[in-house]
Amino acid sequence: MNWTTKNKMAKYNYIELDLKNGDILNFESLRNPEKNILENGYVVYIYKSKQTKQIYIGQTKHFLTRNNQHYSGSEEKFDNAQFNQAIIVFSSYFHGSALDDVENQLITYFMADSPNVKNQKIYFDDHEIINKTSGNSINEYNTREKVASEVIIPFWEDLFRKGWVKTPTLETLKSEVLVKYSPIKELTEQQMNLINEIELNEATSYVINGDAGTGKTVLLTHLVAKLLTENSDKKIAVVLQPNWIKTAREIFSVYGFNKRNLTIATSTQLINKSDTYDTIIIDESHKLSRKFSKQMASFNSVYKGKFQNDENHLQCLQKKGNQLILMYDALQAIRPANMTRNQFEDATVDFEKRYLKTQFRIQTPKGKSYTSDDYINGIKYLLYKDTGLLDQTNFNPHFDKGVFMDKDIDSYFGYFENNPLENLINWIEEDRNFNSNHINRIVAGLVEPWKQSHGKDSSIKHWHENEIHRRWNSTQENWINSKDEDAEDQIGSVFAVQGIDLNKCGVLIGNDLQIDANGHLFGNPDNFHNVNGKFSKNDFNPENEREFTLFVLNIYYVLMTRGIDGIRLGFWKNEEFKLYMKKTLEI
């Protein structure tokens, strides 16, 4: 009979198998080349059960042998799953690195797609996968882009047409947190080496320094997966900010790492537990609390018993863990109640210090001379050039200022001269029309009054410009996924977006950031509307005045480093800063 390839002009093909208890029912009807591929060819395979809705994804060079191994009686999931279908994908591009890459990406995308499928469970060899992503770099190989565009993307569309997945295209899934922070996502060589070093030195504590967007959260999810996989008896704790707790639990649950010896909690919750841990991993450790009057009472409630003489949460946590891993960015402390830099340095004097350098979040347009690092260094210079803090970061003064001078309508950076709210809204909405899957938001400094009770009343607006009226974010926890009808229209505060990626980000820079007589930036508390974010009048001495300025600068640094695909600035009652920016960056 005539046989037609399933994918004209494609760089891949696939074989569909009917199964019963591991037997391939349609094996004899296959062509000889297909039988040869199954016997001795680099393939990625996916098992599926119509009855149990379970999925298993793997890779092999000898599928027939591997299939027999799965059904040898040693793998309980294969005895119970009732797999009755399999699809085997192969390509001229497939070799060691490409095979690892395709397997990992398909697992990740199936995981992100599976919440849309009731009762579906995705399986994979977690021990093998975690070791591969932590031990071999699959981040770069010559045909990686071709594998993505000519194999993974069209193959996924084939899977959708056949009813194996619910999401039509991968573009929809790429912004999902289950994809962005996957614990089996490919790592850089630096990240892999660091994970291996931490695992080998279980009595050594580390500070992982990294700018916004350098992969600290991905490193965290991988590290947790690696430690749990390599030693199932280890007790691991992960300390997170409240707006990340739910997301982290979902990530570790979906990927099968929500084991009884993994605890996910805020610092206050963990300190109040009686348990001790082998390893405590602390995300955003620059936000750990210290003894301070102007904060929620629960933060100060931990200083009792064996913690009564401690001055901050880090000192408490050191008594609860054999090894501490701290994700840290000196430029992201945003409250007076956060540990001071001196306190942090004193508490970590015996820690090993490591620095992440690769920028992952910001994606500058192709074909431009400037890079994401140029943007980050430029923003650091704009905000911190007179603070003395740049020496504590990996600041490069030789950044390309072209990133701030690019007049292309699709440039990464830009700003609006007037009507900031209207123009930012139009810019955000235009991108949504082109990219419906994008997560775009307008965010702002804390320059408009707000009360917590306002979050429940959508009729209360805080931002007013001509006929436009918008409100602050209704919640800080998981705001990006809020079900509010006006969620996309709300103006986000730093507390709602710290640690969050946005595609297009509009930033309103308010008049809490001003210029003094010496031409230096300073924070003006009179225009800053967060009660716990500033010192009391009795505490407002010259040292704390400088600290308050740094908090305001850090808030804008966080806001201005959220955008993956672009950022636009609007100046809210602050023409003065606009002129300062133009002069400083020579725009």
PLY file of the C-alpha trace (Angstrom):
ply
format ascii 1.0
element vertex 587
property float x
property float y
property float z
element edge 586
property int vertex1
property int vertex2
end_header
0.00 0.00 0.00
1.06 3.62 -0.34
2.37 5.13 2.90
2.28 8.90 3.42
4.37 10.71 6.01
2.20 12.25 8.73
4.04 15.57 8.52
4.96 16.91 5.10
8.24 18.86 5.12
8.56 18.23 8.87
11.82 17.48 10.64
10.17 14.83 12.78
7.74 11.97 12.55
5.83 9.86 14.99
4.48 6.35 15.36
1.18 5.60 17.06
0.91 2.34 18.98
-2.04 0.42 20.40
-1.17 -1.32 23.66
-2.55 -3.94 26.00
-0.56 -4.91 29.10
2.59 -3.74 27.38
2.00 -5.71 24.18
2.05 -3.67 20.96
-1.14 -4.75 19.22
-0.42 -3.10 15.87
3.29 -3.96 15.67
2.98 -6.28 12.66
1.16 -3.61 10.63
4.06 -1.16 10.99
6.52 -0.55 8.17
9.99 -2.00 8.56
11.59 1.47 9.00
9.16 2.11 11.85
10.02 -1.22 13.48
13.71 -0.36 13.16
13.17 2.99 14.89
11.39 1.27 17.76
14.17 -1.27 18.08
17.19 0.99 17.68
16.47 4.72 17.36
16.63 7.88 19.47
13.02 8.58 20.46
10.86 10.37 23.00
7.80 8.33 23.95
4.48 9.16 25.59
2.16 6.54 27.08
-1.50 7.36 27.65
-4.45 5.62 29.26
-7.97 6.46 28.12
-9.36 4.85 31.26
-7.18 6.35 34.01
-6.09 9.48 32.05
-2.53 8.88 33.18
0.47 9.93 31.09
4.09 8.77 31.17
6.86 10.54 29.25
10.38 9.23 28.66
13.22 8.84 26.18
15.32 5.94 24.99
17.47 4.60 22.17
15.78 1.19 22.34
12.04 1.60 22.77
11.12 -2.09 22.47
13.60 -2.99 25.20
12.51 -0.04 27.34
8.84 -0.97 26.94
9.59 -4.49 28.18
11.48 -3.04 31.15
8.52 -0.87 32.09
6.24 -3.91 32.07
8.67 -6.29 33.79
6.72 -6.01 37.05
9.19 -3.70 38.81
7.29 -0.46 38.04
4.00 -0.33 39.90
2.69 2.65 37.92
2.81 0.59 34.71
0.91 -2.24 36.35
-1.87 0.12 37.48
-2.04 2.81 34.80
-3.69 0.66 32.08
-1.80 2.42 29.28
-3.47 1.55 25.98
-1.85 4.09 23.65
1.64 5.34 22.94
3.05 7.90 20.57
6.73 7.76 19.63
8.37 10.87 18.17
11.70 10.77 16.36
13.76 13.23 14.33
17.01 13.64 12.45
17.87 16.25 15.10
17.66 13.78 17.98
20.89 13.00 19.84
21.90 13.11 23.50
21.36 16.81 24.29
18.38 17.27 21.98
16.71 14.17 23.37
17.10 15.44 26.94
15.76 18.83 25.87
12.66 17.50 24.09
11.85 15.12 26.94
12.16 17.86 29.56
10.13 20.37 27.58
7.33 17.91 26.86
7.13 16.93 30.54
7.00 20.60 31.53
4.34 21.48 28.97
2.22 18.44 29.83
2.43 19.46 33.50
1.24 22.97 32.67
-1.53 21.58 30.46
-2.68 18.92 32.94
-4.61 21.26 35.30
-7.01 21.66 32.37
-7.65 17.90 32.33
-9.68 16.52 35.23
-7.98 13.70 37.18
-5.00 13.56 34.83
-1.65 12.48 36.30
1.69 12.97 34.53
4.51 10.54 35.32
8.21 10.58 34.51
11.40 9.16 36.00
11.98 11.97 38.49
15.31 10.61 39.76
16.71 10.33 36.24
15.35 13.70 35.08
16.56 15.66 38.12
20.03 14.17 37.81
20.17 15.01 34.12
19.10 18.63 34.54
21.54 19.06 37.42
24.42 17.18 35.86
24.43 17.84 32.14
23.93 21.16 30.41
21.19 20.98 27.83
20.92 24.74 27.70
22.80 25.10 24.44
23.41 22.85 21.45
23.72 23.73 17.79
20.21 22.80 16.66
18.30 23.91 19.75
16.26 26.63 18.00
15.48 24.30 15.11
14.35 21.56 17.50
12.00 24.05 19.16
10.52 25.51 15.96
10.58 22.41 13.73
9.85 19.64 16.22
8.41 20.64 19.60
5.98 23.36 18.47
4.42 21.49 15.51
4.43 18.16 17.39
2.45 19.77 20.21
-0.10 20.97 17.66
-0.34 17.38 16.39
-0.98 16.21 19.95
-3.75 18.80 20.29
-5.43 17.68 17.08
-5.37 14.10 18.34
-6.87 15.04 21.69
-3.78 14.25 23.76
-3.56 17.80 25.14
-6.08 20.59 25.78
-4.00 23.67 24.96
-3.83 24.38 21.20
-0.40 26.07 21.06
2.64 26.29 23.30
2.60 30.10 23.30
-0.34 29.93 25.69
1.60 27.78 28.17
4.97 29.53 28.12
3.86 32.24 30.55
2.49 29.72 33.06
4.40 29.52 36.34
4.51 25.73 35.99
6.67 26.30 32.90
8.71 29.33 33.99
9.71 27.87 37.36
9.73 24.19 36.46
12.15 22.17 38.63
13.17 20.20 35.54
13.82 23.25 33.36
17.24 23.49 31.73
19.90 25.27 33.76
22.99 27.28 32.97
26.34 25.70 33.73
26.78 28.15 36.61
23.42 27.16 38.15
24.17 23.44 37.80
27.62 23.77 39.35
26.15 25.72 42.24
23.46 23.11 42.95
26.05 20.34 42.91
28.34 22.33 45.21
25.52 22.93 47.72
24.56 19.26 47.70
28.15 18.12 48.30
28.74 20.59 51.15
25.70 19.94 53.31
27.19 21.65 56.39
28.04 24.86 54.49
25.60 27.75 54.20
25.42 30.03 51.15
24.30 33.49 50.11
23.26 33.47 46.44
23.49 37.06 45.22
21.61 37.92 42.05
19.97 40.89 40.36
16.27 40.81 39.55
15.67 38.21 36.82
18.90 36.22 37.23
17.16 32.91 37.91
17.14 32.75 41.71
13.64 31.22 41.84
14.39 28.59 39.17
17.55 27.73 41.10
15.42 27.34 44.22
12.92 24.92 42.63
15.74 22.84 41.11
17.65 22.74 44.37
14.62 21.52 46.30
13.94 18.82 43.70
17.58 17.72 43.68
17.88 17.48 47.47
14.60 15.58 47.84
15.43 13.21 45.00
18.97 12.41 46.11
18.11 11.91 49.78
14.49 11.16 50.54
15.16 11.36 54.29
16.36 14.96 54.21
14.06 17.47 55.88
13.84 20.52 53.64
12.14 23.83 54.41
11.47 26.59 51.90
10.82 30.09 53.25
8.79 32.28 50.90
6.92 35.56 50.83
3.14 35.17 51.33
2.34 36.00 47.69
4.41 32.98 46.57
3.27 30.26 49.00
0.29 29.04 46.96
2.23 29.06 43.68
5.18 27.15 45.15
2.93 24.49 46.62
1.28 24.04 43.24
4.65 23.73 41.48
6.02 21.11 43.87
2.70 19.26 43.99
2.30 19.04 40.22
5.86 17.80 39.75
5.52 15.25 42.54
7.82 16.85 45.12
5.20 17.68 47.77
6.64 15.05 50.07
6.08 14.89 53.80
9.64 16.04 54.50
9.18 19.28 52.50
7.82 22.27 54.41
6.78 25.47 52.61
6.13 28.42 54.90
6.73 32.07 55.65
9.60 32.87 58.01
7.18 33.52 60.88
5.37 30.22 60.31
8.61 28.24 60.16
10.13 29.82 63.28
6.94 28.99 65.19
7.20 25.30 64.24
9.01 23.02 66.68
10.83 21.12 63.91
14.44 21.51 62.81
15.65 20.94 59.24
18.65 19.68 57.32
18.41 22.51 54.81
16.41 25.74 54.85
16.19 27.62 51.54
15.09 31.24 51.88
13.78 33.13 48.88
14.08 36.93 48.91
16.13 36.87 52.11
16.62 40.64 51.77
13.01 40.90 53.02
13.52 38.94 56.25
12.11 40.83 59.21
13.95 42.42 62.13
12.72 43.62 65.50
10.79 46.75 64.61
7.71 48.42 66.00
5.93 49.33 62.74
4.95 45.95 61.31
2.38 43.23 61.84
2.52 41.94 65.41
3.09 38.37 64.20
6.56 39.28 62.90
7.68 40.35 66.38
5.87 37.52 68.18
8.65 35.00 67.45
11.19 36.57 69.82
10.57 34.36 72.82
12.09 31.25 74.37
15.35 30.39 72.66
14.81 33.28 70.22
14.26 35.99 72.83
17.72 37.54 72.37
17.66 37.43 68.57
17.36 40.65 66.60
15.97 39.32 63.30
14.33 36.31 61.68
17.57 35.14 60.09
19.14 34.60 63.50
16.09 32.54 64.50
16.23 30.45 61.32
19.93 29.72 61.84
18.94 27.85 65.00
16.49 25.69 63.06
18.61 24.55 60.11
21.92 22.75 59.64
22.40 24.46 56.27
20.88 27.74 55.07
20.68 28.84 51.43
19.77 32.52 51.04
18.58 34.08 47.77
19.57 37.74 48.08
19.48 41.07 46.25
20.67 44.13 48.17
18.53 46.36 45.95
15.19 44.74 46.79
14.71 45.52 50.50
11.64 47.77 50.58
10.53 48.23 54.21
12.11 49.64 57.37
11.19 46.35 59.05
13.45 44.41 56.65
16.85 43.44 58.03
19.43 46.17 57.56
22.37 45.48 55.26
24.73 45.57 58.25
22.61 43.02 60.10
22.60 40.76 57.05
26.36 41.04 56.61
26.98 40.24 60.29
24.63 37.24 60.24
26.21 35.76 57.09
29.88 36.48 57.75
30.68 32.73 57.69
28.48 31.95 54.67
29.92 31.18 51.24
29.01 33.95 48.77
28.08 33.17 45.16
26.86 35.50 42.39
24.38 34.75 39.58
25.18 36.78 36.47
22.95 35.64 33.60
19.84 37.80 33.03
16.80 35.63 32.18
13.74 37.85 32.63
14.40 40.71 30.27
14.26 39.87 26.56
15.44 42.81 24.45
14.26 42.82 20.81
16.27 40.84 18.28
18.58 42.80 16.03
19.39 45.49 18.60
22.93 46.36 19.66
21.96 46.59 23.32
21.29 43.73 25.73
19.25 43.09 28.85
22.38 43.69 30.93
22.67 47.18 29.43
19.15 47.96 30.62
19.72 46.61 34.14
23.01 48.48 34.52
21.42 51.67 33.21
18.55 51.48 35.70
21.02 50.86 38.51
23.00 53.91 37.45
19.87 56.05 37.17
18.65 55.20 40.66
21.79 54.50 42.69
24.68 56.48 41.23
24.93 58.74 44.31
24.19 56.14 47.01
27.46 54.21 47.24
25.54 50.94 46.80
26.66 50.11 43.26
29.91 48.61 44.56
27.83 45.99 46.40
26.31 44.77 43.14
27.78 43.49 39.87
27.26 46.91 38.28
29.03 47.51 34.95
29.50 51.24 34.28
30.21 50.60 30.58
26.60 49.87 29.64
25.23 50.74 26.20
22.96 53.77 26.62
21.40 52.94 23.27
18.76 50.92 25.12
17.40 54.21 26.47
17.69 56.12 23.18
15.93 53.62 20.92
12.99 55.42 19.27
11.56 52.27 17.66
7.88 51.88 18.60
8.70 48.30 19.64
11.84 49.17 21.60
12.32 47.58 25.01
12.38 50.88 26.92
10.34 54.03 26.47
8.47 56.76 28.31
5.51 59.10 27.85
5.78 62.87 28.14
2.22 63.45 29.39
-1.10 61.78 30.28
0.80 58.90 31.90
-2.18 56.74 32.86
-3.95 57.05 29.51
-0.80 56.38 27.51
0.29 53.41 29.60
-3.20 51.89 29.34
-3.19 52.29 25.55
0.28 50.75 25.29
-0.72 47.78 27.45
-4.00 47.22 25.59
-2.38 47.38 22.16
-0.01 44.59 23.14
-2.91 42.51 24.48
-4.55 42.76 21.06
-1.39 41.37 19.44
-0.59 38.86 22.21
-3.68 37.71 24.07
-1.63 35.35 26.26
0.60 38.14 27.60
0.44 39.11 31.27
0.62 42.91 31.18
0.11 45.30 34.07
0.57 48.90 35.15
2.43 49.23 38.45
3.27 52.26 40.56
5.10 53.74 43.49
3.21 54.08 46.76
2.01 57.62 46.11
-1.78 57.26 46.33
-3.55 56.50 49.65
-5.05 53.05 50.18
-6.69 51.05 52.95
-6.82 47.28 53.19
-10.61 47.35 53.34
-10.68 48.99 49.89
-9.62 45.71 48.28
-13.11 44.28 48.73
-14.89 47.30 47.22
-14.34 47.69 43.48
-16.22 51.00 43.48
-13.40 52.75 45.38
-10.82 54.20 42.98
-7.40 55.54 43.85
-5.94 56.77 40.57
-7.67 59.56 38.66
-6.65 61.17 35.36
-9.30 63.09 33.43
-12.04 60.53 32.75
-9.91 57.54 33.79
-10.35 56.06 37.28
-8.44 53.00 38.46
-7.91 51.26 41.78
-4.95 49.68 43.51
-4.51 45.90 43.42
-7.30 44.27 45.43
-4.96 41.68 46.96
-1.24 41.15 47.37
-1.39 37.37 47.35
-1.43 35.81 43.87
-2.69 39.09 42.38
-1.64 38.15 38.85
-4.18 35.32 38.92
-6.93 37.33 40.61
-10.47 36.51 39.48
-11.63 40.13 39.86
-13.42 41.40 36.76
-11.15 44.44 36.76
-7.96 42.56 37.74
-6.09 43.49 34.56
-7.05 47.15 35.03
-5.90 47.46 38.63
-2.67 49.33 39.40
-0.16 47.01 41.05
1.95 47.92 44.06
5.43 46.57 44.70
3.97 44.16 47.27
1.82 42.52 44.59
4.53 42.10 41.94
7.85 41.57 43.73
9.25 38.31 42.37
6.66 38.26 39.54
7.31 38.32 35.78
5.21 40.50 33.48
5.37 40.66 29.70
4.75 44.38 29.23
5.07 46.56 32.31
4.00 50.19 32.62
5.50 52.02 35.60
4.09 55.17 37.19
6.91 57.04 38.92
5.43 59.28 41.58
6.51 62.29 43.55
7.82 60.26 46.48
11.09 60.32 44.50
12.49 63.84 44.22
15.77 65.70 43.59
17.56 67.67 46.31
19.64 70.86 46.04
22.74 68.80 45.19
21.02 67.10 42.27
20.69 63.79 44.14
17.57 61.64 44.43
15.83 61.45 47.78
12.67 59.86 49.13
9.98 62.28 50.29
7.90 60.67 53.07
5.19 63.32 52.73
4.21 61.83 49.35
4.69 58.19 50.39
1.49 56.43 51.42
2.42 53.24 53.23
2.31 53.52 57.00
4.64 50.60 57.67
6.97 51.66 54.89
8.45 54.69 56.59
10.02 55.57 59.90
8.09 57.34 62.63
8.87 61.00 63.23
10.81 60.07 66.37
13.00 57.67 64.36
13.55 59.98 61.39
17.24 60.83 61.93
19.79 61.43 59.12
20.72 57.73 58.96
17.11 56.60 58.67
16.41 59.42 56.22
19.03 57.86 53.94
17.56 54.40 54.55
14.10 55.64 53.60
15.49 57.02 50.33
17.00 53.59 49.61
13.63 51.91 50.27
11.95 54.22 47.74
14.74 53.63 45.20
14.48 49.87 45.74
10.72 49.98 45.16
11.22 51.61 41.77
14.09 49.25 40.95
11.77 46.30 41.58
8.98 47.84 39.49
11.33 48.73 36.62
12.71 45.18 36.41
9.41 43.27 36.05
8.99 43.49 32.27
10.06 40.59 30.04
9.23 42.14 26.67
9.08 45.85 27.36
8.71 48.70 29.80
7.24 52.18 29.56
7.47 54.91 32.18
4.86 57.49 33.06
5.55 60.35 35.44
2.82 60.83 38.06
2.99 64.43 39.28
6.74 64.21 38.78
8.07 66.20 35.82
11.20 66.79 37.89
12.26 63.15 37.74
11.58 62.98 34.01
14.11 65.77 33.44
16.55 64.08 35.83
16.25 60.81 33.88
16.82 62.49 30.52
19.93 64.25 31.81
21.37 61.22 33.63
20.88 58.76 30.76
21.61 61.38 28.07
18.31 60.71 26.34
0 1
1 2
2 3
3 4
4 5
5 6
6 7
7 8
8 9
9 10
10 11
11 12
12 13
13 14
14 15
15 16
16 17
17 18
18 19
19 20
20 21
21 22
22 23
23 24
24 25
25 26
26 27
27 28
28 29
29 30
30 31
31 32
32 33
33 34
34 35
35 36
36 37
37 38
38 39
39 40
40 41
41 42
42 43
43 44
44 45
45 46
46 47
47 48
48 49
49 50
50 51
51 52
52 53
53 54
54 55
55 56
56 57
57 58
58 59
59 60
60 61
61 62
62 63
63 64
64 65
65 66
66 67
67 68
68 69
69 70
70 71
71 72
72 73
73 74
74 75
75 76
76 77
77 78
78 79
79 80
80 81
81 82
82 83
83 84
84 85
85 86
86 87
87 88
88 89
89 90
90 91
91 92
92 93
93 94
94 95
95 96
96 97
97 98
98 99
99 100
100 101
101 102
102 103
103 104
104 105
105 106
106 107
107 108
108 109
109 110
110 111
111 112
112 113
113 114
114 115
115 116
116 117
117 118
118 119
119 120
120 121
121 122
122 123
123 124
124 125
125 126
126 127
127 128
128 129
129 130
130 131
131 132
132 133
133 134
134 135
135 136
136 137
137 138
138 139
139 140
140 141
141 142
142 143
143 144
144 145
145 146
146 147
147 148
148 149
149 150
150 151
151 152
152 153
153 154
154 155
155 156
156 157
157 158
158 159
159 160
160 161
161 162
162 163
163 164
164 165
165 166
166 167
167 168
168 169
169 170
170 171
171 172
172 173
173 174
174 175
175 176
176 177
177 178
178 179
179 180
180 181
181 182
182 183
183 184
184 185
185 186
186 187
187 188
188 189
189 190
190 191
191 192
192 193
193 194
194 195
195 196
196 197
197 198
198 199
199 200
200 201
201 202
202 203
203 204
204 205
205 206
206 207
207 208
208 209
209 210
210 211
211 212
212 213
213 214
214 215
215 216
216 217
217 218
218 219
219 220
220 221
221 222
222 223
223 224
224 225
225 226
226 227
227 228
228 229
229 230
230 231
231 232
232 233
233 234
234 235
235 236
236 237
237 238
238 239
239 240
240 241
241 242
242 243
243 244
244 245
245 246
246 247
247 248
248 249
249 250
250 251
251 252
252 253
253 254
254 255
255 256
256 257
257 258
258 259
259 260
260 261
261 262
262 263
263 264
264 265
265 266
266 267
267 268
268 269
269 270
270 271
271 272
272 273
273 274
274 275
275 276
276 277
277 278
278 279
279 280
280 281
281 282
282 283
283 284
284 285
285 286
286 287
287 288
288 289
289 290
290 291
291 292
292 293
293 294
294 295
295 296
296 297
297 298
298 299
299 300
300 301
301 302
302 303
303 304
304 305
305 306
306 307
307 308
308 309
309 310
310 311
311 312
312 313
313 314
314 315
315 316
316 317
317 318
318 319
319 320
320 321
321 322
322 323
323 324
324 325
325 326
326 327
327 328
328 329
329 330
330 331
331 332
332 333
333 334
334 335
335 336
336 337
337 338
338 339
339 340
340 341
341 342
342 343
343 344
344 345
345 346
346 347
347 348
348 349
349 350
350 351
351 352
352 353
353 354
354 355
355 356
356 357
357 358
358 359
359 360
360 361
361 362
362 363
363 364
364 365
365 366
366 367
367 368
368 369
369 370
370 371
371 372
372 373
373 374
374 375
375 376
376 377
377 378
378 379
379 380
380 381
381 382
382 383
383 384
384 385
385 386
386 387
387 388
388 389
389 390
390 391
391 392
392 393
393 394
394 395
395 396
396 397
397 398
398 399
399 400
400 401
401 402
402 403
403 404
404 405
405 406
406 407
407 408
408 409
409 410
410 411
411 412
412 413
413 414
414 415
415 416
416 417
417 418
418 419
419 420
420 421
421 422
422 423
423 424
424 425
425 426
426 427
427 428
428 429
429 430
430 431
431 432
432 433
433 434
434 435
435 436
436 437
437 438
438 439
439 440
440 441
441 442
442 443
443 444
444 445
445 446
446 447
447 448
448 449
449 450
450 451
451 452
452 453
453 454
454 455
455 456
456 457
457 458
458 459
459 460
460 461
461 462
462 463
463 464
464 465
465 466
466 467
467 468
468 469
469 470
470 471
471 472
472 473
473 474
474 475
475 476
476 477
477 478
478 479
479 480
480 481
481 482
482 483
483 484
484 485
485 486
486 487
487 488
488 489
489 490
490 491
491 492
492 493
493 494
494 495
495 496
496 497
497 498
498 499
499 500
500 501
501 502
502 503
503 504
504 505
505 506
506 507
507 508
508 509
509 510
510 511
511 512
512 513
513 514
514 515
515 516
516 517
517 518
518 519
519 520
520 521
521 522
522 523
523 524
524 525
525 526
526 527
527 528
528 529
529 530
530 531
531 532
532 533
533 534
534 535
535 536
536 537
537 538
538 539
539 540
540 541
541 542
542 543
543 544
544 545
545 546
546 547
547 548
548 549
549 550
550 551
551 552
552 553
553 554
554 555
555 556
556 557
557 558
558 559
559 560
560 561
561 562
562 563
563 564
564 565
565 566
566 567
567 568
568 569
569 570
570 571
571 572
572 573
573 574
574 575
575 576
576 577
577 578
578 579
579 580
580 581
581 582
582 583
583 584
584 585
585 586
